[in-house]
Amino acid sequence: MSAVGTVMRFVTHRITRHPDSEVTATARCLNPDCTWEVAPTADVKQADVECMAHTGATGHGIFARKFEDVAVVVRTE
Ligand SMILES: [Zn+2]
């Protein structure tokens, strides 16, 4: 299929957090012998507190943290 004659139409878009969503945080201990993790929560600070409590209890100090939200893209024209 040839691109010749194809009308290229550029539209502008904007991406934002979906108004009905909030950031969800999760954290997982990276100690190879540990399966501890924070259940997904909208309370990011609480997730950090739970990590620090886990470190206090076990000495494990490395965590994989993930922050997730829902984005929505809308045309701005
Ligand atoms: Zn751990």
N, CA, C, O and the ligand as a Tripos MOL2 file, in Angstrom:
@<TRIPOS>MOLECULE
protein
  309   307    78     0     0
PROTEIN
NO_CHARGES

@<TRIPOS>ATOM
      1 N           0.8380   -1.1930    0.0000 N.3       1 MET1
      2 CA          0.0000    0.0000    0.0000 C.3       1 MET1
      3 C           0.8710    1.2390    0.0000 C.2       1 MET1
      4 O           1.7620    1.3860    0.8360 O.2       1 MET1
      5 N           0.6070    2.1240   -0.9410 N.am      2 SER2
      6 CA          1.4240    3.3240   -1.0610 C.3       2 SER2
      7 C           0.9130    4.4300   -0.1570 C.2       2 SER2
      8 O          -0.2860    4.5650    0.0840 O.2       2 SER2
      9 N           1.8610    5.2170    0.3350 N.am      3 ALA3
     10 CA          1.4900    6.3510    1.1780 C.3       3 ALA3
     11 C           1.1870    7.5730    0.3230 C.2       3 ALA3
     12 O           0.6880    8.5800    0.8260 O.2       3 ALA3
     13 N           1.4870    7.4860   -0.9540 N.am      4 VAL4
     14 CA          1.2600    8.6380   -1.8200 C.3       4 VAL4
     15 C          -0.2300    8.9610   -1.8550 C.2       4 VAL4
     16 O          -1.0690    8.0840   -2.0610 O.2       4 VAL4
     17 N          -0.5270   10.1870   -1.6560 N.am      5 GLY5
     18 CA         -1.9080   10.6050   -1.6890 C.3       5 GLY5
     19 C          -2.6130   10.4620   -0.3500 C.2       5 GLY5
     20 O          -3.7490   10.9070   -0.1890 O.2       5 GLY5
     21 N          -1.9360    9.8420    0.6110 N.am      6 THR6
     22 CA         -2.5440    9.7120    1.9370 C.3       6 THR6
     23 C          -2.6250   11.0770    2.6120 C.2       6 THR6
     24 O          -1.6500   11.8280    2.6520 O.2       6 THR6
     25 N          -3.7480   11.3640    3.1140 N.am      7 VAL7
     26 CA         -3.9110   12.6300    3.8370 C.3       7 VAL7
     27 C          -3.4830   12.4100    5.2880 C.2       7 VAL7
     28 O          -4.0950   11.6390    6.0280 O.2       7 VAL7
     29 N          -2.4470   13.0890    5.6600 N.am      8 MET8
     30 CA         -1.9970   13.0020    7.0480 C.3       8 MET8
     31 C          -2.6490   14.1370    7.8330 C.2       8 MET8
     32 O          -2.4790   15.3180    7.5290 O.2       8 MET8
     33 N          -3.3700   13.7470    8.8140 N.am      9 ARG9
     34 CA         -4.0640   14.7590    9.6000 C.3       9 ARG9
     35 C          -3.5960   14.6400   11.0470 C.2       9 ARG9
     36 O          -3.8140   13.6260   11.7110 O.2       9 ARG9
     37 N          -2.9580   15.6900   11.5090 N.am     10 PHE10
     38 CA         -2.4410   15.6680   12.8760 C.3      10 PHE10
     39 C          -3.4200   16.3760   13.8080 C.2      10 PHE10
     40 O          -3.8660   17.4930   13.5490 O.2      10 PHE10
     41 N          -3.7220   15.7180   14.8490 N.am     11 VAL11
     42 CA         -4.5640   16.3380   15.8570 C.3      11 VAL11
     43 C          -3.7770   16.3800   17.1660 C.2      11 VAL11
     44 O          -2.9200   15.5350   17.4250 O.2      11 VAL11
     45 N          -4.0800   17.3520   17.9530 N.am     12 THR12
     46 CA         -3.3690   17.4550   19.2220 C.3      12 THR12
     47 C          -4.1870   16.7860   20.3250 C.2      12 THR12
     48 O          -5.4180   16.7880   20.3230 O.2      12 THR12
     49 N          -3.4580   16.2340   21.2350 N.am     13 HIS13
     50 CA         -4.0810   15.5230   22.3340 C.3      13 HIS13
     51 C          -3.4690   15.9750   23.6490 C.2      13 HIS13
     52 O          -2.3770   16.5400   23.7000 O.2      13 HIS13
     53 N          -4.1880   15.7130   24.6650 N.am     14 ARG14
     54 CA         -3.7170   16.0330   26.0110 C.3      14 ARG14
     55 C          -3.9410   14.8050   26.8750 C.2      14 ARG14
     56 O          -4.9800   14.1490   26.7930 O.2      14 ARG14
     57 N          -2.9520   14.5030   27.7040 N.am     15 ILE15
     58 CA         -3.1030   13.3420   28.5960 C.3      15 ILE15
     59 C          -3.0860   13.8220   30.0430 C.2      15 ILE15
     60 O          -2.2230   14.6020   30.4480 O.2      15 ILE15
     61 N          -4.0330   13.3520   30.7880 N.am     16 THR16
     62 CA         -4.1230   13.7190   32.2040 C.3      16 THR16
     63 C          -4.5380   12.5000   33.0150 C.2      16 THR16
     64 O          -4.9570   11.4850   32.4590 O.2      16 THR16
     65 N          -4.4210   12.6080   34.3050 N.am     17 ARG17
     66 CA         -4.9250   11.5500   35.1630 C.3      17 ARG17
     67 C          -6.4450   11.5270   35.0700 C.2      17 ARG17
     68 O          -7.1060   12.5650   35.0980 O.2      17 ARG17
     69 N          -6.9680   10.3370   34.9630 N.am     18 HIS18
     70 CA         -8.4180   10.2080   34.9080 C.3      18 HIS18
     71 C          -9.0250   10.7830   36.1840 C.2      18 HIS18
     72 O          -8.5660   10.4690   37.2820 O.2      18 HIS18
     73 N         -10.0420   11.6130   36.0530 N.am     19 PRO19
     74 CA        -10.5840   12.2820   37.2450 C.3      19 PRO19
     75 C         -11.1190   11.3200   38.3060 C.2      19 PRO19
     76 O         -11.1810   11.6730   39.4840 O.2      19 PRO19
     77 N         -11.4990   10.1270   37.9050 N.am     20 ASP20
     78 CA        -12.0320    9.1710   38.8830 C.3      20 ASP20
     79 C         -10.9500    8.2700   39.4670 C.2      20 ASP20
     80 O         -11.2490    7.3750   40.2560 O.2      20 ASP20
     81 N          -9.6820    8.5020   39.0810 N.am     21 SER21
     82 CA         -8.6260    7.6210   39.5630 C.3      21 SER21
     83 C          -7.7130    8.3580   40.5260 C.2      21 SER21
     84 O          -7.7120    9.5880   40.5850 O.2      21 SER21
     85 N          -6.9520    7.6070   41.2630 N.am     22 GLU22
     86 CA         -5.9320    8.1730   42.1210 C.3      22 GLU22
     87 C          -4.7020    7.2900   42.0070 C.2      22 GLU22
     88 O          -4.7750    6.1630   41.5180 O.2      22 GLU22
     89 N          -3.5700    7.8170   42.4630 N.am     23 VAL23
     90 CA         -2.3390    7.0460   42.3920 C.3      23 VAL23
     91 C          -2.4370    5.8700   43.3590 C.2      23 VAL23
     92 O          -2.8030    6.0210   44.5240 O.2      23 VAL23
     93 N          -2.1000    4.7020   42.8360 N.am     24 THR24
     94 CA         -2.0460    3.5120   43.6790 C.3      24 THR24
     95 C          -0.5870    3.1060   43.8490 C.2      24 THR24
     96 O           0.1560    3.0240   42.8710 O.2      24 THR24
     97 N          -0.1810    2.8560   45.0780 N.am     25 ALA25
     98 CA          1.1970    2.4660   45.3670 C.3      25 ALA25
     99 C           1.2460    1.0060   45.7790 C.2      25 ALA25
    100 O           0.3820    0.5110   46.5030 O.2      25 ALA25
    101 N           2.2870    0.3280   45.2940 N.am     26 THR26
    102 CA          2.5890   -1.0020   45.8020 C.3      26 THR26
    103 C           4.0810   -1.0580   46.0710 C.2      26 THR26
    104 O           4.8480   -0.2990   45.4790 O.2      26 THR26
    105 N           4.4920   -1.9350   46.9450 N.am     27 ALA27
    106 CA          5.9060   -2.1170   47.2380 C.3      27 ALA27
    107 C           6.1450   -3.5850   47.5330 C.2      27 ALA27
    108 O           5.3290   -4.2580   48.1620 O.2      27 ALA27
    109 N           7.3000   -4.0660   47.0550 N.am     28 ARG28
    110 CA          7.6340   -5.4860   47.2230 C.3      28 ARG28
    111 C           9.0590   -5.5770   47.7500 C.2      28 ARG28
    112 O           9.9680   -4.9360   47.2230 O.2      28 ARG28
    113 N           9.2420   -6.3560   48.7670 N.am     29 CYS29
    114 CA         10.5810   -6.5610   49.3200 C.3      29 CYS29
    115 C          11.4340   -7.3170   48.3130 C.2      29 CYS29
    116 O          10.9950   -8.3130   47.7370 O.2      29 CYS29
    117 N          12.6720   -6.8330   48.1020 N.am     30 LEU30
    118 CA         13.5480   -7.4720   47.1200 C.3      30 LEU30
    119 C          14.5240   -8.4630   47.7530 C.2      30 LEU30
    120 O          15.3820   -9.0140   47.0630 O.2      30 LEU30
    121 N          14.4000   -8.6890   49.0400 N.am     31 ASN31
    122 CA         15.2270   -9.7330   49.6420 C.3      31 ASN31
    123 C          14.8730  -11.0660   48.9720 C.2      31 ASN31
    124 O          13.6960  -11.4220   48.9080 O.2      31 ASN31
    125 N          15.8710  -11.8090   48.4720 N.am     32 PRO32
    126 CA         15.5610  -13.0140   47.6770 C.3      32 PRO32
    127 C          14.7710  -14.0730   48.4420 C.2      32 PRO32
    128 O          14.1000  -14.8980   47.8220 O.2      32 PRO32
    129 N          14.8340  -14.0670   49.7580 N.am     33 ASP33
    130 CA         14.1240  -15.0880   50.5300 C.3      33 ASP33
    131 C          12.7940  -14.5980   51.0710 C.2      33 ASP33
    132 O          12.1900  -15.2580   51.9160 O.2      33 ASP33
    133 N          12.3280  -13.4450   50.5950 N.am     34 CYS34
    134 CA         11.1650  -12.8200   51.2020 C.3      34 CYS34
    135 C          10.1010  -12.5530   50.1340 C.2      34 CYS34
    136 O          10.4190  -12.1490   49.0150 O.2      34 CYS34
    137 N           8.8770  -12.7770   50.4820 N.am     35 THR35
    138 CA          7.7820  -12.5150   49.5410 C.3      35 THR35
    139 C           6.8790  -11.3950   50.0420 C.2      35 THR35
    140 O           5.7760  -11.2070   49.5280 O.2      35 THR35
    141 N           7.3440  -10.6490   51.0460 N.am     36 TRP36
    142 CA          6.5220   -9.5830   51.6350 C.3      36 TRP36
    143 C           6.2350   -8.5040   50.6080 C.2      36 TRP36
    144 O           7.1030   -8.1330   49.8180 O.2      36 TRP36
    145 N           5.0190   -8.0110   50.6280 N.am     37 GLU37
    146 CA          4.6900   -6.8690   49.7790 C.3      37 GLU37
    147 C           3.5330   -6.0900   50.3870 C.2      37 GLU37
    148 O           2.7440   -6.6080   51.1770 O.2      37 GLU37
    149 N           3.4660   -4.8340   49.9900 N.am     38 VAL38
    150 CA          2.3620   -3.9860   50.4110 C.3      38 VAL38
    151 C           1.2380   -4.1580   49.4020 C.2      38 VAL38
    152 O           1.4580   -4.0270   48.1980 O.2      38 VAL38
    153 N           0.0560   -4.4470   49.8760 N.am     39 ALA39
    154 CA         -1.0900   -4.5190   48.9730 C.3      39 ALA39
    155 C          -1.3240   -3.1440   48.3560 C.2      39 ALA39
    156 O          -1.0880   -2.1210   49.0000 O.2      39 ALA39
    157 N          -1.7900   -3.1210   47.1020 N.am     40 PRO40
    158 CA         -2.0250   -1.8280   46.4440 C.3      40 PRO40
    159 C          -2.8860   -0.9190   47.3080 C.2      40 PRO40
    160 O          -3.9360   -1.3210   47.8100 O.2      40 PRO40
    161 N          -2.4230    0.3110   47.4700 N.am     41 THR41
    162 CA         -3.1380    1.2540   48.3130 C.3      41 THR41
    163 C          -3.0550    2.6440   47.7140 C.2      41 THR41
    164 O          -2.0730    2.9940   47.0600 O.2      41 THR41
    165 N          -4.0830    3.4230   47.9410 N.am     42 ALA42
    166 CA         -4.0580    4.8200   47.5060 C.3      42 ALA42
    167 C          -3.3190    5.6960   48.5030 C.2      42 ALA42
    168 O          -3.0880    6.8770   48.2470 O.2      42 ALA42
    169 N          -2.9500    5.1220   49.6300 N.am     43 ASP43
    170 CA         -2.2510    5.8800   50.6660 C.3      43 ASP43
    171 C          -0.7420    5.6480   50.5040 C.2      43 ASP43
    172 O          -0.1710    4.7380   51.1060 O.2      43 ASP43
    173 N          -0.1090    6.4970   49.6740 N.am     44 VAL44
    174 CA          1.3040    6.3020   49.3450 C.3      44 VAL44
    175 C           2.1770    6.3840   50.5910 C.2      44 VAL44
    176 O           3.1180    5.6060   50.7510 O.2      44 VAL44
    177 N           1.8630    7.3200   51.4640 N.am     45 LYS45
    178 CA          2.6700    7.4680   52.6790 C.3      45 LYS45
    179 C           2.5580    6.2360   53.5640 C.2      45 LYS45
    180 O           3.5380    5.8130   54.1780 O.2      45 LYS45
    181 N           1.3570    5.6610   53.6270 N.am     46 GLN46
    182 CA          1.1740    4.4710   54.4400 C.3      46 GLN46
    183 C           2.0030    3.3110   53.8870 C.2      46 GLN46
    184 O           2.5470    2.5200   54.6570 O.2      46 GLN46
    185 N           2.1020    3.2050   52.5640 N.am     47 ALA47
    186 CA          2.9220    2.1570   51.9560 C.3      47 ALA47
    187 C           4.3760    2.3190   52.3890 C.2      47 ALA47
    188 O           5.0550    1.3380   52.6920 O.2      47 ALA47
    189 N           4.8480    3.5720   52.4150 N.am     48 ASP48
    190 CA          6.2250    3.8110   52.8650 C.3      48 ASP48
    191 C           6.3970    3.4230   54.3290 C.2      48 ASP48
    192 O           7.4100    2.8340   54.7080 O.2      48 ASP48
    193 N           5.4100    3.7550   55.1430 N.am     49 VAL49
    194 CA          5.4790    3.4180   56.5660 C.3      49 VAL49
    195 C           5.5640    1.9010   56.7380 C.2      49 VAL49
    196 O           6.3210    1.4010   57.5710 O.2      49 VAL49
    197 N           4.7770    1.1790   55.9380 N.am     50 GLU50
    198 CA          4.7860   -0.2800   56.0550 C.3      50 GLU50
    199 C           6.1360   -0.8560   55.6370 C.2      50 GLU50
    200 O           6.6020   -1.8340   56.2210 O.2      50 GLU50
    201 N           6.7660   -0.2530   54.6260 N.am     51 CYS51
    202 CA          8.1140   -0.6960   54.2230 C.3      51 CYS51
    203 C           9.0890   -0.5060   55.3810 C.2      51 CYS51
    204 O           9.8680   -1.4030   55.7040 O.2      51 CYS51
    205 N           9.0350    0.6640   55.9980 N.am     52 MET52
    206 CA          9.9630    0.9400   57.0980 C.3      52 MET52
    207 C           9.7170   -0.0030   58.2620 C.2      52 MET52
    208 O          10.6570   -0.4210   58.9390 O.2      52 MET52
    209 N           8.4490   -0.3390   58.4960 N.am     53 ALA53
    210 CA          8.1440   -1.2880   59.5630 C.3      53 ALA53
    211 C           8.7130   -2.6630   59.2180 C.2      53 ALA53
    212 O           9.2100   -3.3670   60.0970 O.2      53 ALA53
    213 N           8.6420   -3.0510   57.9270 N.am     54 HIS54
    214 CA          9.1870   -4.3380   57.5040 C.3      54 HIS54
    215 C          10.7060   -4.3560   57.7050 C.2      54 HIS54
    216 O          11.2710   -5.3580   58.1430 O.2      54 HIS54
    217 N          11.3560   -3.2350   57.3810 N.am     55 THR55
    218 CA         12.8010   -3.1520   57.6040 C.3      55 THR55
    219 C          13.1110   -3.2920   59.0860 C.2      55 THR55
    220 O          14.0530   -3.9850   59.4720 O.2      55 THR55
    221 N          12.3070   -2.6270   59.9130 N.am     56 GLY56
    222 CA         12.5360   -2.7080   61.3400 C.3      56 GLY56
    223 C          12.3870   -4.1270   61.8610 C.2      56 GLY56
    224 O          13.0960   -4.5300   62.7830 O.2      56 GLY56
    225 N          11.4670   -4.8870   61.2760 N.am     57 ALA57
    226 CA         11.1810   -6.2290   61.7660 C.3      57 ALA57
    227 C          12.1410   -7.2690   61.2170 C.2      57 ALA57
    228 O          12.4020   -8.2770   61.8740 O.2      57 ALA57
    229 N          12.6790   -7.0360   60.0010 N.am     58 THR58
    230 CA         13.4390   -8.0840   59.3230 C.3      58 THR58
    231 C          14.8610   -7.6830   58.9410 C.2      58 THR58
    232 O          15.7070   -8.5490   58.7220 O.2      58 THR58
    233 N          15.1310   -6.3950   58.8610 N.am     59 GLY59
    234 CA         16.4160   -5.9350   58.3550 C.3      59 GLY59
    235 C          16.4530   -5.8030   56.8430 C.2      59 GLY59
    236 O          17.4440   -5.3350   56.2820 O.2      59 GLY59
    237 N          15.3730   -6.2150   56.1780 N.am     60 HIS60
    238 CA         15.3070   -6.0760   54.7220 C.3      60 HIS60
    239 C          15.0810   -4.6030   54.3820 C.2      60 HIS60
    240 O          14.1310   -3.9920   54.8720 O.2      60 HIS60
    241 N          15.9540   -4.0290   53.5420 N.am     61 GLY61
    242 CA         15.8690   -2.5860   53.3280 C.3      61 GLY61
    243 C          15.6990   -2.1580   51.8880 C.2      61 GLY61
    244 O          15.7210   -0.9620   51.5990 O.2      61 GLY61
    245 N          15.5290   -3.1130   50.9640 N.am     62 ILE62
    246 CA         15.4080   -2.7560   49.5430 C.3      62 ILE62
    247 C          14.0270   -3.1910   49.0560 C.2      62 ILE62
    248 O          13.6180   -4.3370   49.2390 O.2      62 ILE62
    249 N          13.3340   -2.2660   48.4420 N.am     63 PHE63
    250 CA         11.9710   -2.5340   47.9760 C.3      63 PHE63
    251 C          11.8000   -2.0640   46.5400 C.2      63 PHE63
    252 O          12.3870   -1.0600   46.1350 O.2      63 PHE63
    253 N          11.0070   -2.7800   45.7810 N.am     64 ALA64
    254 CA         10.5720   -2.3040   44.4690 C.3      64 ALA64
    255 C           9.2450   -1.6070   44.6820 C.2      64 ALA64
    256 O           8.2620   -2.2310   45.0810 O.2      64 ALA64
    257 N           9.2190   -0.3150   44.4150 N.am     65 ARG65
    258 CA          7.9770    0.4380   44.5700 C.3      65 ARG65
    259 C           7.3940    0.7150   43.1940 C.2      65 ARG65
    260 O           8.1210    0.9390   42.2260 O.2      65 ARG65
    261 N           6.0810    0.6940   43.1280 N.am     66 LYS66
    262 CA          5.4100    0.9620   41.8570 C.3      66 LYS66
    263 C           4.2440    1.9140   42.1260 C.2      66 LYS66
    264 O           3.4670    1.7360   43.0650 O.2      66 LYS66
    265 N           4.1550    2.9070   41.2860 N.am     67 PHE67
    266 CA          3.0600    3.8700   41.4060 C.3      67 PHE67
    267 C           2.2760    3.8320   40.1040 C.2      67 PHE67
    268 O           2.8460    3.9270   39.0170 O.2      67 PHE67
    269 N           0.9970    3.6970   40.2260 N.am     68 GLU68
    270 CA          0.1810    3.5230   39.0300 C.3      68 GLU68
    271 C          -1.0350    4.4310   39.0890 C.2      68 GLU68
    272 O          -1.6470    4.5930   40.1450 O.2      68 GLU68
    273 N          -1.3840    5.0220   37.9580 N.am     69 ASP69
    274 CA         -2.6410    5.7620   37.8910 C.3      69 ASP69
    275 C          -3.3210    5.4240   36.5670 C.2      69 ASP69
    276 O          -2.7840    4.6800   35.7460 O.2      69 ASP69
    277 N          -4.4860    5.9740   36.3820 N.am     70 VAL70
    278 CA         -5.2270    5.7780   35.1510 C.3      70 VAL70
    279 C          -5.1990    7.1000   34.3930 C.2      70 VAL70
    280 O          -5.5940    8.1410   34.9170 O.2      70 VAL70
    281 N          -4.7330    7.0400   33.1690 N.am     71 ALA71
    282 CA         -4.6450    8.2570   32.3540 C.3      71 ALA71
    283 C          -5.7650    8.2720   31.3200 C.2      71 ALA71
    284 O          -6.2680    7.2300   30.8990 O.2      71 ALA71
    285 N          -6.1290    9.4560   30.9350 N.am     72 VAL72
    286 CA         -7.1050    9.6130   29.8820 C.3      72 VAL72
    287 C          -6.5680   10.6150   28.8660 C.2      72 VAL72
    288 O          -6.0460   11.6690   29.2290 O.2      72 VAL72
    289 N          -6.7030   10.2710   27.6000 N.am     73 VAL73
    290 CA         -6.2600   11.1430   26.5170 C.3      73 VAL73
    291 C          -7.4740   11.7340   25.8300 C.2      73 VAL73
    292 O          -8.4050   11.0180   25.4610 O.2      73 VAL73
    293 N          -7.4540   13.0410   25.6640 N.am     74 VAL74
    294 CA         -8.5540   13.6940   24.9900 C.3      74 VAL74
    295 C          -7.9920   14.5510   23.8520 C.2      74 VAL74
    296 O          -6.8720   15.0550   23.9310 O.2      74 VAL74
    297 N          -8.7790   14.7010   22.8140 N.am     75 ARG75
    298 CA         -8.3950   15.6100   21.7290 C.3      75 ARG75
    299 C          -8.6320   17.0320   22.1890 C.2      75 ARG75
    300 O          -9.6270   17.3350   22.8470 O.2      75 ARG75
    301 N          -7.7030   17.8930   21.8340 N.am     76 THR76
    302 CA         -7.7920   19.2710   22.3180 C.3      76 THR76
    303 C          -8.2850   20.2290   21.2510 C.2      76 THR76
    304 O          -8.4980   21.4080   21.5310 O.2      76 THR76
    305 N          -8.4710   19.7390   20.0220 N.am     77 GLU77
    306 CA         -8.9360   20.6710   18.9850 C.3      77 GLU77
    307 C         -10.4040   20.9860   19.1480 C.2      77 GLU77
    308 O         -10.9620   21.7530   18.3630 O.2      77 GLU77
    309 ZN         11.5190   -8.6930   53.2890 Zn       78 ZN78
@<TRIPOS>BOND
     1     1     2 1
     2     2     3 1
     3     3     4 2
     4     3     5 am
     5     5     6 1
     6     6     7 1
     7     7     8 2
     8     7     9 am
     9     9    10 1
    10    10    11 1
    11    11    12 2
    12    11    13 am
    13    13    14 1
    14    14    15 1
    15    15    16 2
    16    15    17 am
    17    17    18 1
    18    18    19 1
    19    19    20 2
    20    19    21 am
    21    21    22 1
    22    22    23 1
    23    23    24 2
    24    23    25 am
    25    25    26 1
    26    26    27 1
    27    27    28 2
    28    27    29 am
    29    29    30 1
    30    30    31 1
    31    31    32 2
    32    31    33 am
    33    33    34 1
    34    34    35 1
    35    35    36 2
    36    35    37 am
    37    37    38 1
    38    38    39 1
    39    39    40 2
    40    39    41 am
    41    41    42 1
    42    42    43 1
    43    43    44 2
    44    43    45 am
    45    45    46 1
    46    46    47 1
    47    47    48 2
    48    47    49 am
    49    49    50 1
    50    50    51 1
    51    51    52 2
    52    51    53 am
    53    53    54 1
    54    54    55 1
    55    55    56 2
    56    55    57 am
    57    57    58 1
    58    58    59 1
    59    59    60 2
    60    59    61 am
    61    61    62 1
    62    62    63 1
    63    63    64 2
    64    63    65 am
    65    65    66 1
    66    66    67 1
    67    67    68 2
    68    67    69 am
    69    69    70 1
    70    70    71 1
    71    71    72 2
    72    71    73 am
    73    73    74 1
    74    74    75 1
    75    75    76 2
    76    75    77 am
    77    77    78 1
    78    78    79 1
    79    79    80 2
    80    79    81 am
    81    81    82 1
    82    82    83 1
    83    83    84 2
    84    83    85 am
    85    85    86 1
    86    86    87 1
    87    87    88 2
    88    87    89 am
    89    89    90 1
    90    90    91 1
    91    91    92 2
    92    91    93 am
    93    93    94 1
    94    94    95 1
    95    95    96 2
    96    95    97 am
    97    97    98 1
    98    98    99 1
    99    99   100 2
   100    99   101 am
   101   101   102 1
   102   102   103 1
   103   103   104 2
   104   103   105 am
   105   105   106 1
   106   106   107 1
   107   107   108 2
   108   107   109 am
   109   109   110 1
   110   110   111 1
   111   111   112 2
   112   111   113 am
   113   113   114 1
   114   114   115 1
   115   115   116 2
   116   115   117 am
   117   117   118 1
   118   118   119 1
   119   119   120 2
   120   119   121 am
   121   121   122 1
   122   122   123 1
   123   123   124 2
   124   123   125 am
   125   125   126 1
   126   126   127 1
   127   127   128 2
   128   127   129 am
   129   129   130 1
   130   130   131 1
   131   131   132 2
   132   131   133 am
   133   133   134 1
   134   134   135 1
   135   135   136 2
   136   135   137 am
   137   137   138 1
   138   138   139 1
   139   139   140 2
   140   139   141 am
   141   141   142 1
   142   142   143 1
   143   143   144 2
   144   143   145 am
   145   145   146 1
   146   146   147 1
   147   147   148 2
   148   147   149 am
   149   149   150 1
   150   150   151 1
   151   151   152 2
   152   151   153 am
   153   153   154 1
   154   154   155 1
   155   155   156 2
   156   155   157 am
   157   157   158 1
   158   158   159 1
   159   159   160 2
   160   159   161 am
   161   161   162 1
   162   162   163 1
   163   163   164 2
   164   163   165 am
   165   165   166 1
   166   166   167 1
   167   167   168 2
   168   167   169 am
   169   169   170 1
   170   170   171 1
   171   171   172 2
   172   171   173 am
   173   173   174 1
   174   174   175 1
   175   175   176 2
   176   175   177 am
   177   177   178 1
   178   178   179 1
   179   179   180 2
   180   179   181 am
   181   181   182 1
   182   182   183 1
   183   183   184 2
   184   183   185 am
   185   185   186 1
   186   186   187 1
   187   187   188 2
   188   187   189 am
   189   189   190 1
   190   190   191 1
   191   191   192 2
   192   191   193 am
   193   193   194 1
   194   194   195 1
   195   195   196 2
   196   195   197 am
   197   197   198 1
   198   198   199 1
   199   199   200 2
   200   199   201 am
   201   201   202 1
   202   202   203 1
   203   203   204 2
   204   203   205 am
   205   205   206 1
   206   206   207 1
   207   207   208 2
   208   207   209 am
   209   209   210 1
   210   210   211 1
   211   211   212 2
   212   211   213 am
   213   213   214 1
   214   214   215 1
   215   215   216 2
   216   215   217 am
   217   217   218 1
   218   218   219 1
   219   219   220 2
   220   219   221 am
   221   221   222 1
   222   222   223 1
   223   223   224 2
   224   223   225 am
   225   225   226 1
   226   226   227 1
   227   227   228 2
   228   227   229 am
   229   229   230 1
   230   230   231 1
   231   231   232 2
   232   231   233 am
   233   233   234 1
   234   234   235 1
   235   235   236 2
   236   235   237 am
   237   237   238 1
   238   238   239 1
   239   239   240 2
   240   239   241 am
   241   241   242 1
   242   242   243 1
   243   243   244 2
   244   243   245 am
   245   245   246 1
   246   246   247 1
   247   247   248 2
   248   247   249 am
   249   249   250 1
   250   250   251 1
   251   251   252 2
   252   251   253 am
   253   253   254 1
   254   254   255 1
   255   255   256 2
   256   255   257 am
   257   257   258 1
   258   258   259 1
   259   259   260 2
   260   259   261 am
   261   261   262 1
   262   262   263 1
   263   263   264 2
   264   263   265 am
   265   265   266 1
   266   266   267 1
   267   267   268 2
   268   267   269 am
   269   269   270 1
   270   270   271 1
   271   271   272 2
   272   271   273 am
   273   273   274 1
   274   274   275 1
   275   275   276 2
   276   275   277 am
   277   277   278 1
   278   278   279 1
   279   279   280 2
   280   279   281 am
   281   281   282 1
   282   282   283 1
   283   283   284 2
   284   283   285 am
   285   285   286 1
   286   286   287 1
   287   287   288 2
   288   287   289 am
   289   289   290 1
   290   290   291 1
   291   291   292 2
   292   291   293 am
   293   293   294 1
   294   294   295 1
   295   295   296 2
   296   295   297 am
   297   297   298 1
   298   298   299 1
   299   299   300 2
   300   299   301 am
   301   301   302 1
   302   302   303 1
   303   303   304 2
   304   303   305 am
   305   305   306 1
   306   306   307 1
   307   307   308 2
@<TRIPOS>SUBSTRUCTURE
     1 MET1         2 RESIDUE 1 A MET
     2 SER2         6 RESIDUE 1 A SER
     3 ALA3        10 RESIDUE 1 A ALA
     4 VAL4        14 RESIDUE 1 A VAL
     5 GLY5        18 RESIDUE 1 A GLY
     6 THR6        22 RESIDUE 1 A THR
     7 VAL7        26 RESIDUE 1 A VAL
     8 MET8        30 RESIDUE 1 A MET
     9 ARG9        34 RESIDUE 1 A ARG
    10 PHE10       38 RESIDUE 1 A PHE
    11 VAL11       42 RESIDUE 1 A VAL
    12 THR12       46 RESIDUE 1 A THR
    13 HIS13       50 RESIDUE 1 A HIS
    14 ARG14       54 RESIDUE 1 A ARG
    15 ILE15       58 RESIDUE 1 A ILE
    16 THR16       62 RESIDUE 1 A THR
    17 ARG17       66 RESIDUE 1 A ARG
    18 HIS18       70 RESIDUE 1 A HIS
    19 PRO19       74 RESIDUE 1 A PRO
    20 ASP20       78 RESIDUE 1 A ASP
    21 SER21       82 RESIDUE 1 A SER
    22 GLU22       86 RESIDUE 1 A GLU
    23 VAL23       90 RESIDUE 1 A VAL
    24 THR24       94 RESIDUE 1 A THR
    25 ALA25       98 RESIDUE 1 A ALA
    26 THR26      102 RESIDUE 1 A THR
    27 ALA27      106 RESIDUE 1 A ALA
    28 ARG28      110 RESIDUE 1 A ARG
    29 CYS29      114 RESIDUE 1 A CYS
    30 LEU30      118 RESIDUE 1 A LEU
    31 ASN31      122 RESIDUE 1 A ASN
    32 PRO32      126 RESIDUE 1 A PRO
    33 ASP33      130 RESIDUE 1 A ASP
    34 CYS34      134 RESIDUE 1 A CYS
    35 THR35      138 RESIDUE 1 A THR
    36 TRP36      142 RESIDUE 1 A TRP
    37 GLU37      146 RESIDUE 1 A GLU
    38 VAL38      150 RESIDUE 1 A VAL
    39 ALA39      154 RESIDUE 1 A ALA
    40 PRO40      158 RESIDUE 1 A PRO
    41 THR41      162 RESIDUE 1 A THR
    42 ALA42      166 RESIDUE 1 A ALA
    43 ASP43      170 RESIDUE 1 A ASP
    44 VAL44      174 RESIDUE 1 A VAL
    45 LYS45      178 RESIDUE 1 A LYS
    46 GLN46      182 RESIDUE 1 A GLN
    47 ALA47      186 RESIDUE 1 A ALA
    48 ASP48      190 RESIDUE 1 A ASP
    49 VAL49      194 RESIDUE 1 A VAL
    50 GLU50      198 RESIDUE 1 A GLU
    51 CYS51      202 RESIDUE 1 A CYS
    52 MET52      206 RESIDUE 1 A MET
    53 ALA53      210 RESIDUE 1 A ALA
    54 HIS54      214 RESIDUE 1 A HIS
    55 THR55      218 RESIDUE 1 A THR
    56 GLY56      222 RESIDUE 1 A GLY
    57 ALA57      226 RESIDUE 1 A ALA
    58 THR58      230 RESIDUE 1 A THR
    59 GLY59      234 RESIDUE 1 A GLY
    60 HIS60      238 RESIDUE 1 A HIS
    61 GLY61      242 RESIDUE 1 A GLY
    62 ILE62      246 RESIDUE 1 A ILE
    63 PHE63      250 RESIDUE 1 A PHE
    64 ALA64      254 RESIDUE 1 A ALA
    65 ARG65      258 RESIDUE 1 A ARG
    66 LYS66      262 RESIDUE 1 A LYS
    67 PHE67      266 RESIDUE 1 A PHE
    68 GLU68      270 RESIDUE 1 A GLU
    69 ASP69      274 RESIDUE 1 A ASP
    70 VAL70      278 RESIDUE 1 A VAL
    71 ALA71      282 RESIDUE 1 A ALA
    72 VAL72      286 RESIDUE 1 A VAL
    73 VAL73      290 RESIDUE 1 A VAL
    74 VAL74      294 RESIDUE 1 A VAL
    75 ARG75      298 RESIDUE 1 A ARG
    76 THR76      302 RESIDUE 1 A THR
    77 GLU77      306 RESIDUE 1 A GLU
    78 ZN78       309 GROUP 0 **** ****
